[in-house]
Amino acid sequence: MKSPARFRRDPRSLKLPLALLGLGLLILQPALAKQDDRNQPMNFSSKSMDGFNAPNTVTTLTGNVVATQGTMKLTGAVAKLYLDADTQVARAVVTGNLAHIEQLDDAGNLMQGDALQLDYDNINGIAVLTGNAVVRQQGRGEFHGDKLVYNTQTSLITGEAAGDGLVHGVILPKAKPGAPAATPPKPGTPPATPPPAPKPAEGH
């Protein structure tokens, strides 16, 4: 049994009842990835490589893998790069230890994602994170689930939780000028309780 959740900004969202948050509908301000990243060359490093620089082939990178394309960065233990008919990297699947993706949006804010497996569609800019998945958006919030799908072009996040689990999210308030940016609370941190009200003075 899976509990789906979708996250995106809608101009009508300010009129939605707060009860919808309990259904997993979390509202985000759009933050598009750097539009020029996909036009940049992909550079990579690893302990070993097995593959061909040829159309419709798969290149396997093993050990301390780092792949970058513009502001986009992938890291992990093993990565498979799928080349299309034009010898362009169309897809990257990263596994082993903790797969990681990060990318700046056009406003310079950082998006980061971590999971046991990362399947990145490099043509459409869609990252599928599976297994203890986390997506963090700088200054905006973070999301946790068994599976998160993040569209870097639209900032739409779809989340799923396996079994009786839940998709968790934190949405940060917009920072006021001169105020320090809010940070998401650590998982398991109890909410702050207000101090007790002072007792009224007794009459004489």
N, C-alpha and C positions, 0 to 999 in steps of 0.2 A: 504494500500500500504506500503510495507516494503522495505527499502534499505539495502541490505546485504553488509557486509564487512568482509574480511578475512585478518588475520595478521600472517605472518610467514616469516622466513628467507630463502632466496634462494640465492645460490652462484652467480646467474646471476643478482641479484637485482641491482648491481652497474651499470648495463648497461641499466636499465629501465628508460624511460623518467620520469621527475618529474611530468608530467601531470597525471600519474597513481595515485599519491597521492590524487587527486581530486576525483578519483573513489573509494576511501576507501581502497586501498591496502597499508598497512603500514608494514614496514620491521622490524623484530626483530631478535636479536641474541638469539639462543636457550638457554633456562635456564630450565633445568629439575628439577623437584621437588626431594626432598630427596628420593632416591630409597628405603630406609629401612623403611620409615614411615608406609607403609601398613603392615609390619611385626610386628609392635608394638601393644600392647593392646590399646583399646580405653577406656579412662577414661572420666566420665561425672559427672556434678553436676547440680542440679536444685531445685526449690522450691518443686516440686512434681513429681512423676513418676507413670506411669500406664503401665504395660506390663509384659511380661514373658521372661525369659532367656531360650528360647526354639526355635527350628528350625522353620523357615517360620512364624515368628510373627513380630508384630510391637510394639515398645516401645515408648510411648509418654512422653516427658519431658516438663514441663511447669514452666516458671518463672526463669529469670536469668540463662538461659541455657549456660553451657560451656562444650564443648566436645573436648578432645585432643587425638591425636594419633601421637606419635613422635613429629615432629615440626609442624604438621598440627593442627590448632585450629579453631573451629566453635563456634560462639556465637549468641544468639538471644533470643526472648521471648518464642517461642515454637519450639520444634524439634521432628520429628518422625524418629526413627531409625528402619530401615528395616533389619531384620536378615534373612540370607539365610538358606539353608538346613544344612549347617555346623555350624550354630549359629554364623556366622561372620557378622559384620555390612557391608552390601552390599551397602546401600544407606542411606543418611540422608537428610531430607527436613526441612529447618529452615525458620520460618516465624515470623511475629509480630515485630513491630518497625523496626529495621534495622538488617537484617541478615548479618553476617560477617564471612569471611574465611581468614586465613593467613597461609603461609607455607614458609619454607626456601627451596632454591634450593641447589644443591650439592656444589655450590660455596659460600654458606652462604648468598645469597641475599634474601630479603624478598619480597614475593608476597602477596598483600592484595586485597580482593574483598568485596564490599558492595552492597546490593540490598534489595528490599522489600521482595523478596523470593530467597532462595538459595536451589538448588537441586543438591546434591553432589553424584556422582557415585563413591563410595569408592573402587570398584573393578578396574575400568579403570582410575580413577583419573581425572574425568571430572566434572567441576563445571558449572552449568547453573544458571546465575544470571538474575533475571527478575524484572523490575521496578526500574527506576533510578539507573541502574547498573553502577558500577565503578570498574575497575581493575587497580591496580598500581603495577608496577614492579620497585623495588629499583634500582636507577641509570640508568634506561632505558626508562621509560616513563609511561603514563597512558592512559586509554581509557574509554569513556563514551557512553552509549547507553541505549535503552529501554530493550534490552536483549543482554547479552554477554555470550558466551560459551567459557570457558577456559580449555584447556587440559593441566594438570600439567605435563604430561609425554613428550609432544612434544612442549609446549609453543604456540601452535596454538590458536589464538583468532578469533572467529566469532562474528560479531556484527550486530544488527538489530535496526532500528529506526522506530517507528510507525508513521503513517500518513505522514505528510510532514517534519518530523523531520530528524535529521542527526546523524550519528555516529561521535563522536569527538575523536581525538587522539593526543598525544604529544609524539614525539620520541626524546630522549635526545642524544646529541653528546657524543662520547666516551671521558671520562675525561682524560686530559693530566696529566702526572706525576707532582705532586706538585701543581696542580690547584684545586680550590674548585669544588666539584661536582655541576653540573647544576641542578636546580629544575624547575619543570613545572610551567608556569605562571598560576595565578589564573584565573578561568573563567571570561571573561568580561574585562580582563586587556588589554588596548590598547597597540599596539606595540610601543617600544621606538623610538623616532624620533631623528635623528642626529642633533647636534648643527649647526646653520647656518654658512656657510663659511665666513671667514673674508673678508671685502671689500678690494680691491687692493688700495694701497696708491696712492693719486693723485700726478701727476707730477707738478713741479714748473716751 
